[in-house]
């Protein structure tokens, strides 16, 4: 399922229009029933200060040469957040596409050592398409033994959507699916010509009804922080916050680290997991993303 930028652009804009209520934007509703939810095209064009024809050409993907000013106006009218705005601009501007394969992803030795040092914090490095590139022993103990998986299956989206164990691990598994699919959609617009992205989307679309439902909502999200509750089979309920730090020299990679509230039952559970999972000697694993 290679990304069709024109079709994706139209579906994304229609989905963003559908979530807006005219009365919330100071537009008259006239008390009539609408055939579709949200704003009409002409209402959105009026809010953006562009002609209806200009907006229709954008939504129908008839051209991908819109000015930054027009896209900014549409983004403001649609009340897009930063991730949604990035997605709009990537879809609606000319893309210097290439058939050349992306270079394999590798993790710097210094970053792997950092994972090793952070032995009491579950942490891992995620790359393109949510591939897990490196991790420490506590992340493996908390989430899954990444090292036991074939390299091509060390992928968060695949694990969350297809691994039955993930349903039991996350207290709010549907919320985790929504988050990872929304991130994957944003990431796919960053690499629309990557055949590995297309293969992953095909696999998930075929195998996971939850993925299909989440993908159809056209959500995009680049969560830099948040909270997940894990229902670990050994230590029980672990309530963790996380921070996602994108690497300045490689924006395709991000370090994800979890923290726990001091003095909480979750801290005690995490300390127990540290004790039970501590390797000897200490170990951190990583992988170069496979070419296929």
C-alpha positions as CSV (number, residue, x, y, z in Angstrom):
1,X,0.0,0.0,0.0
2,X,2.3,2.8,-1.3
3,X,1.1,6.2,-0.1
4,X,-1.0,7.9,-2.8
5,X,-0.4,11.5,-1.7
6,X,-3.3,13.0,-3.7
7,X,-5.8,10.5,-2.3
8,X,-4.4,10.8,1.2
9,X,-4.5,14.6,1.0
10,X,-8.2,14.6,0.1
11,X,-9.2,12.1,2.7
12,X,-7.2,13.9,5.4
13,X,-8.7,17.2,4.6
14,X,-12.2,15.8,4.5
15,X,-11.7,14.0,7.9
16,X,-10.5,17.3,9.4
17,X,-13.5,19.2,8.0
18,X,-15.8,16.6,9.4
19,X,-14.7,17.1,13.0
20,X,-15.5,20.8,13.1
21,X,-18.9,22.2,14.1
22,X,-20.1,25.3,12.4
23,X,-21.6,26.8,15.6
24,X,-18.3,26.5,17.3
25,X,-16.6,28.6,14.6
26,X,-19.3,31.3,14.6
27,X,-20.9,30.1,11.4
28,X,-24.7,30.0,10.9
29,X,-26.2,26.5,11.0
30,X,-29.6,27.6,9.7
31,X,-31.2,24.7,11.7
32,X,-31.0,22.4,8.8
33,X,-29.7,18.8,8.6
34,X,-26.4,18.3,6.9
35,X,-25.8,15.4,4.5
36,X,-22.3,15.0,6.0
37,X,-20.9,16.1,9.4
38,X,-18.7,19.1,9.8
39,X,-18.0,22.1,7.6
40,X,-18.9,22.3,4.0
41,X,-16.1,23.1,1.5
42,X,-17.4,26.6,0.9
43,X,-17.5,27.3,4.7
44,X,-13.9,26.1,5.1
45,X,-12.8,28.2,2.1
46,X,-14.4,31.3,3.6
47,X,-12.7,30.7,7.0
48,X,-9.4,30.3,5.2
49,X,-9.8,33.3,3.0
50,X,-9.4,31.4,-0.2
51,X,-11.7,30.9,-3.2
52,X,-13.9,27.8,-3.1
53,X,-12.4,26.6,-6.4
54,X,-8.9,27.0,-4.9
55,X,-9.8,24.9,-1.9
56,X,-11.6,22.3,-4.0
57,X,-8.5,21.9,-6.2
58,X,-6.4,21.3,-3.0
59,X,-8.8,18.8,-1.5
60,X,-9.1,16.9,-4.8
61,X,-5.3,16.8,-5.2
62,X,-5.5,18.4,-8.7
63,X,-2.2,20.1,-8.1
64,X,0.5,19.9,-5.5
65,X,1.9,23.4,-6.0
66,X,0.1,25.4,-3.3
67,X,1.8,28.3,-1.6
68,X,2.8,28.2,2.0
69,X,0.4,31.1,2.7
70,X,-2.6,29.1,1.4
71,X,-1.6,26.0,3.3
72,X,-1.1,28.0,6.5
73,X,-4.5,29.6,6.1
74,X,-6.2,26.2,5.6
75,X,-4.3,24.7,8.5
76,X,-5.5,27.6,10.8
77,X,-9.1,27.2,9.5
78,X,-9.1,23.5,10.2
79,X,-7.6,24.0,13.7
80,X,-4.7,21.7,12.9
81,X,-2.1,20.9,15.6
82,X,1.7,20.8,14.8
83,X,1.7,17.2,13.7
84,X,-1.4,17.6,11.5
85,X,0.1,20.8,9.9
86,X,3.3,18.9,9.1
87,X,1.3,16.1,7.5
88,X,-0.7,18.6,5.4
89,X,2.4,20.3,4.2
90,X,4.2,17.1,3.3
91,X,1.1,15.9,1.3
92,X,0.4,19.2,-0.4
93,X,3.9,20.3,-1.6
94,X,6.0,18.9,-4.4
95,X,8.0,15.9,-3.2
96,X,11.4,15.1,-4.6
97,X,10.6,11.4,-4.9
98,X,13.3,8.8,-5.5
99,X,13.3,5.1,-6.1
100,X,16.7,4.8,-4.3
101,X,16.4,2.6,-1.2
102,X,16.9,4.2,2.2
103,X,20.1,3.4,3.9
104,X,19.9,0.8,6.7
105,X,19.3,2.4,10.1
106,X,22.1,2.1,12.7
107,X,22.3,3.4,16.2
108,X,25.4,5.2,17.4
109,X,27.6,3.3,19.9
110,X,27.3,6.2,22.3
111,X,23.6,6.0,22.3
112,X,23.7,2.3,23.0
113,X,26.0,2.9,25.9
114,X,23.5,5.5,27.2
115,X,20.8,2.7,27.1
116,X,23.2,0.5,29.1
117,X,23.9,3.1,31.7
118,X,20.1,3.8,32.2
119,X,19.7,0.3,33.6
120,X,16.8,1.2,35.9
121,X,14.8,3.0,33.2
122,X,13.0,1.1,30.4
123,X,14.3,2.7,27.3
124,X,14.7,2.0,23.6
125,X,15.4,3.7,20.3
126,X,12.7,3.7,17.6
127,X,13.4,4.5,13.9
128,X,11.4,4.7,10.7
129,X,8.1,2.9,10.6
130,X,8.4,2.3,14.4
131,X,11.2,-0.2,14.0
132,X,12.9,-0.9,17.3
133,X,16.6,-0.4,16.7
134,X,18.1,-0.7,20.2
135,X,16.9,-1.3,23.7
136,X,18.1,-2.0,27.3
137,X,17.3,-5.1,29.3
138,X,14.6,-3.4,31.3
139,X,12.6,-2.4,28.2
140,X,12.8,-6.0,27.0
141,X,11.6,-7.2,30.4
142,X,8.7,-4.7,30.4
143,X,7.5,-5.0,26.8
144,X,8.9,-8.0,25.0
145,X,12.2,-9.8,24.4
146,X,13.1,-7.9,21.2
147,X,16.3,-9.9,20.8
148,X,14.3,-13.1,20.5
149,X,12.4,-11.8,17.5
150,X,13.6,-11.9,13.9
151,X,15.0,-8.5,13.0
152,X,12.2,-7.8,10.6
153,X,9.6,-8.3,13.3
154,X,11.1,-5.8,15.8
155,X,8.5,-3.2,15.0
156,X,6.2,-1.5,17.5
157,X,3.2,-1.1,15.1
158,X,3.4,-4.8,14.1
159,X,3.7,-5.9,17.7
160,X,1.0,-3.8,19.1
161,X,-1.5,-4.6,16.3
162,X,-0.7,-8.3,15.7
163,X,0.8,-9.8,18.9
164,X,-1.9,-11.2,21.2
165,X,0.4,-10.5,24.2
166,X,0.2,-6.8,23.6
167,X,-3.6,-6.9,24.2
168,X,-3.0,-8.1,27.7
169,X,0.1,-6.0,28.4
170,X,-1.5,-2.5,27.8
171,X,-4.4,-1.6,30.1
172,X,-5.7,0.7,27.4
173,X,-4.8,-1.4,24.4
174,X,-7.2,0.3,21.9
175,X,-5.6,3.6,22.9
176,X,-2.1,2.2,22.3
177,X,-3.2,1.0,18.8
178,X,-4.6,4.5,18.1
179,X,-1.4,6.2,19.1
180,X,0.9,3.9,17.1
181,X,-1.2,4.0,14.0
182,X,-1.4,7.8,14.2
183,X,2.3,8.0,14.5
184,X,2.8,5.6,11.6
185,X,0.6,7.6,9.4
186,X,2.6,10.8,10.1
187,X,5.8,8.8,9.5
188,X,4.6,7.4,6.2
189,X,4.2,10.9,4.8
190,X,7.8,11.5,5.7
191,X,8.9,8.5,3.6
192,X,6.2,8.0,0.9
193,X,8.6,6.2,-1.5
194,X,9.9,3.6,1.0
195,X,8.8,0.1,-0.2
196,X,9.3,-1.2,3.3
197,X,6.7,1.2,4.6
198,X,4.3,0.1,1.9
199,X,4.9,-3.6,2.8
200,X,4.2,-2.9,6.5
201,X,1.0,-1.0,5.8
202,X,-0.1,-3.9,3.5
203,X,0.6,-6.5,6.2
204,X,-1.2,-4.6,8.9
205,X,-4.2,-3.7,6.7
206,X,-4.6,-7.4,5.8
207,X,-4.1,-8.9,9.3
208,X,-5.6,-6.4,11.8
209,X,-9.1,-5.1,11.8
210,X,-8.1,-2.7,14.6
211,X,-5.4,-1.3,12.4
212,X,-7.8,-0.8,9.5
213,X,-10.3,1.0,11.8
214,X,-7.7,3.3,13.3
215,X,-6.1,4.0,9.8
216,X,-9.5,5.0,8.5
217,X,-9.8,7.8,11.1
218,X,-6.8,9.6,9.5
219,X,-5.4,10.7,12.8
220,X,-1.8,11.9,12.9
221,X,0.2,12.2,16.1
222,X,3.8,12.8,17.1
223,X,3.6,12.2,20.9
224,X,6.6,13.6,22.7
225,X,5.3,12.5,26.1
226,X,2.5,10.7,27.8
227,X,1.5,7.8,30.0
228,X,0.8,4.1,29.6
229,X,-0.3,1.5,32.2
230,X,1.3,-1.9,31.7
231,X,-0.3,-5.1,33.2
232,X,2.9,-7.1,33.5
233,X,2.5,-10.9,33.8
234,X,5.1,-11.1,36.6
235,X,5.1,-7.8,38.6
236,X,1.6,-6.7,37.9
237,X,0.3,-3.1,37.2
238,X,3.0,-0.6,36.3
239,X,1.9,3.0,35.6
240,X,4.7,4.8,33.7
241,X,5.2,8.1,32.0
242,X,7.4,8.4,28.9
243,X,9.4,11.0,27.1
244,X,10.3,10.8,23.4
245,X,13.4,12.6,22.5
246,X,14.1,12.9,18.7
247,X,17.8,12.9,17.8
248,X,19.0,16.2,16.3
249,X,21.4,14.6,13.9
250,X,18.9,11.9,12.8
251,X,15.3,13.0,13.0
252,X,14.2,9.5,11.9
253,X,15.3,8.1,15.3
254,X,14.0,8.9,18.7
255,X,14.9,7.8,22.2
256,X,11.9,6.7,24.3
257,X,12.5,6.5,28.1
258,X,10.0,5.7,30.8
259,X,9.8,7.1,34.3
260,X,7.8,6.2,37.4
261,X,6.3,8.3,40.2
262,X,8.6,8.1,43.3
263,X,7.1,6.2,46.2
264,X,4.3,4.7,44.2
265,X,3.3,1.0,43.9
266,X,4.4,1.2,40.3
267,X,7.9,2.2,41.5
268,X,8.0,-0.9,43.7
269,X,6.8,-3.1,40.8
270,X,9.5,-1.6,38.5
271,X,12.2,-2.1,41.1
272,X,11.2,-5.8,41.3
273,X,11.3,-6.1,37.6
274,X,14.8,-4.5,37.6
275,X,15.9,-7.2,40.1
276,X,14.3,-10.1,38.3
277,X,15.5,-9.1,34.9
278,X,19.0,-7.8,35.6
279,X,21.4,-9.5,33.2
280,X,24.9,-10.6,34.1
281,X,26.9,-9.1,32.7
282,X,24.7,-6.1,31.8
283,X,23.5,-6.3,28.3
284,X,22.1,-4.0,25.7
285,X,21.0,-5.1,22.3
286,X,20.5,-3.4,19.0
287,X,19.9,-4.1,15.4
288,X,20.6,-2.6,12.0
289,X,17.3,-2.4,10.2
290,X,17.2,-5.1,7.5
291,X,16.9,-4.1,3.9
292,X,13.9,-6.4,3.4
